[in-house]
Amino acid sequence: MEGTGAEVDIFLSKDEDGKDELVVEKHFGSGKQLAAIQTTTSHVSNLVKGVTVGFCYKMRLVYAHFPINANVVSGGKGIELRNFLGEKRVRKVEMLDGVTISRSNDVKDEL
């Protein structure tokens, strides 16, 4: 496994009992190295969760003076933001492949 963070020699292997588990080993590690191992296991866990279940992010439009107007366009493949910081310009954002956006019916200004 390669990384750009803390360079720690760890061993990643599949569980020998036949279970679908990943075993992470570090021998004689210091405190920072053990913290880096926990970070690595969290990253791998999030990768597996993202592939199997997926993630759902919720975004709220928060404003104090200028009310932001957001319109979902192209069947959830894009969004248009109007009156952002009082600007007259319409900001258009296209979603990446596999990403859809929808407006919440329950909560005001939630996407």
C-alpha positions as CSV (number, residue, x, y, z in Angstrom):
1,M,0.0,0.0,0.0
2,E,1.4,3.4,-0.9
3,G,0.6,6.7,0.7
4,T,1.7,10.3,0.9
5,G,1.1,10.7,4.7
6,A,3.1,9.1,7.5
7,E,5.4,6.5,6.0
8,V,4.8,3.4,8.2
9,D,5.7,-0.2,7.4
10,I,2.6,-2.2,8.0
11,F,1.4,-5.6,6.8
12,L,-2.0,-6.0,5.2
13,S,-3.3,-9.5,4.7
14,K,-6.5,-11.4,4.4
15,D,-7.8,-13.2,7.5
16,E,-6.5,-16.8,7.6
17,D,-9.7,-18.2,9.1
18,G,-11.6,-17.8,5.8
19,K,-13.5,-14.7,6.9
20,D,-13.8,-11.7,4.7
21,E,-11.6,-9.5,7.0
22,L,-8.5,-7.5,6.4
23,V,-5.8,-7.9,9.0
24,V,-3.4,-4.9,9.7
25,E,-0.2,-5.6,11.6
26,K,2.5,-3.4,12.9
27,H,5.3,-4.6,15.1
28,F,7.0,-2.3,17.7
29,G,5.2,0.8,16.6
30,S,5.4,4.2,18.3
31,G,2.4,6.3,19.2
32,K,2.3,8.2,15.9
33,Q,2.8,5.1,13.8
34,L,-0.1,3.4,15.6
35,A,-2.3,6.4,15.0
36,A,-1.3,6.2,11.3
37,I,-2.4,2.6,11.3
38,Q,-5.8,3.5,12.7
39,T,-6.1,6.2,9.9
40,T,-5.3,3.6,7.3
41,T,-7.9,1.1,8.6
42,S,-10.5,3.9,8.6
43,H,-9.7,4.8,5.0
44,V,-10.0,1.2,3.9
45,S,-13.3,0.8,5.8
46,N,-14.7,3.9,4.2
47,L,-13.5,2.7,0.8
48,V,-15.4,-0.6,1.3
49,K,-18.5,1.2,2.6
50,G,-18.5,3.6,-0.4
51,V,-18.3,0.7,-2.9
52,T,-20.8,-1.6,-1.3
53,V,-23.4,0.8,0.2
54,G,-22.6,4.3,-1.2
55,F,-22.7,7.7,0.5
56,C,-25.5,10.3,0.7
57,Y,-24.4,13.9,1.3
58,K,-26.9,16.6,2.4
59,M,-26.2,20.3,1.7
60,R,-28.1,23.2,3.2
61,L,-28.2,26.7,1.6
62,V,-27.4,29.1,4.4
63,Y,-27.7,32.8,3.9
64,A,-28.0,35.9,6.1
65,H,-29.1,38.7,3.7
66,F,-29.2,37.6,0.1
67,P,-31.5,34.6,-0.3
68,I,-29.9,32.0,-2.5
69,N,-32.1,30.4,-5.2
70,A,-31.1,26.9,-6.3
71,N,-32.7,25.1,-9.3
72,V,-32.0,21.4,-10.0
73,V,-31.7,21.1,-13.8
74,S,-31.1,18.2,-16.3
75,G,-32.9,15.7,-14.2
76,G,-30.6,15.9,-11.3
77,K,-27.4,16.2,-13.3
78,G,-26.8,19.9,-12.6
79,I,-27.7,22.8,-10.4
80,E,-28.1,26.5,-11.1
81,L,-27.4,29.0,-8.3
82,R,-29.0,32.5,-8.5
83,N,-28.4,35.5,-6.3
84,F,-25.3,34.0,-4.6
85,L,-23.9,36.9,-2.5
86,G,-26.2,39.2,-4.4
87,E,-24.6,38.5,-7.8
88,K,-26.6,38.8,-11.0
89,R,-24.6,36.0,-12.6
90,V,-26.1,32.5,-12.7
91,R,-23.6,29.9,-11.5
92,K,-24.1,26.5,-13.2
93,V,-22.6,23.3,-11.7
94,E,-22.6,20.0,-13.5
95,M,-22.4,16.8,-11.4
96,L,-19.9,14.1,-12.0
97,D,-20.8,10.7,-13.5
98,G,-22.9,8.6,-11.1
99,V,-23.8,11.7,-8.9
100,T,-27.4,12.9,-8.8
101,I,-28.8,15.9,-6.9
102,S,-32.4,16.4,-5.7
103,R,-34.2,18.9,-3.6
104,S,-35.5,17.8,-0.2
105,N,-39.3,18.0,0.4
106,D,-39.1,17.9,4.2
107,V,-36.4,20.5,4.9
108,K,-36.3,24.0,3.5
109,D,-33.1,24.8,1.4
110,E,-31.7,21.3,1.6
111,L,-30.3,19.6,-1.4
